[in-house]
């Protein structure tokens, strides 16, 4: 699975907000500076996250962005779904060959593999909350290894219904 830059930066922006003390917020400029991205890019990401109900914005002197819910209630599967530019349902529609459509459109042995891998990743991401990503790398790694069943979700064979 390839994580797009939009997904990565969106997650990074959410982690920045999750680290804030309760009641505090970050302006668009602060977010862009902290993550080393343009204000326009930060604005696009926060607009998407705001529209999805993951963050909320406040105007005024103490304005800025903050999480719309506690970080312990935000699952990574939800975040990735909001930020994902290339959903698995669009896999066959985004054919890049020289023909108009893929020759395997009717009966494809590749589709169940792609759908199954996507399901495995989604199941694993649904076990992880934004709160579990706050901290240094060693702490987060240890936390993720403690999540019951996370590793087995990556190796079990999914049941795919098409």
Residue pairs with C-beta under 8 A, 6 or more apart in sequence:
1 117
1 118
1 121
4 83
4 84
4 85
4 86
6 45
6 83
6 85
7 79
7 80
7 83
7 84
7 85
9 35
9 37
9 41
9 42
9 45
10 45
10 48
10 49
10 79
10 82
10 83
11 76
11 79
11 83
11 133
12 35
13 31
13 35
13 42
13 45
13 46
13 49
14 49
14 54
14 55
14 67
14 71
14 74
14 79
14 130
15 130
15 133
15 134
16 26
16 31
16 34
16 35
17 25
17 26
17 55
17 65
17 66
17 67
17 71
18 67
18 71
18 130
18 131
18 133
18 134
19 134
20 26
20 66
23 66
24 66
25 58
25 62
25 63
25 64
25 65
25 66
26 34
26 64
26 65
26 66
27 63
27 64
27 65
28 39
28 42
28 43
28 46
28 64
28 65
29 39
30 64
31 42
31 46
31 65
32 38
32 39
32 41
32 42
35 42
45 83
46 55
46 57
46 65
48 82
48 83
49 55
49 79
49 82
49 83
50 56
50 57
50 65
50 68
52 82
53 68
53 69
54 67
54 68
54 69
54 74
54 78
54 79
54 82
55 65
55 66
55 67
55 68
56 65
56 66
56 67
56 68
57 63
57 64
57 65
58 64
58 65
58 66
67 74
67 130
70 131
71 129
71 130
71 131
71 134
72 129
72 130
72 131
73 129
74 129
74 130
74 131
75 125
75 126
75 127
75 128
75 129
75 130
76 125
76 126
76 128
76 129
76 130
76 133
77 122
77 125
77 126
79 130
80 122
80 125
86 94
88 114
88 115
88 118
91 111
91 114
92 102
92 105
92 108
92 111
95 101
95 102
102 108
104 110
104 111
111 162
112 160
112 162
115 160
115 162
116 157
116 158
116 160
119 158
119 160
120 153
120 154
120 156
120 158
123 153
123 158
124 150
124 153
124 154
127 147
127 149
127 150
127 153
128 144
128 147
128 150
132 140
132 143
132 144
132 147
133 140
134 140
135 143
144 150
145 151
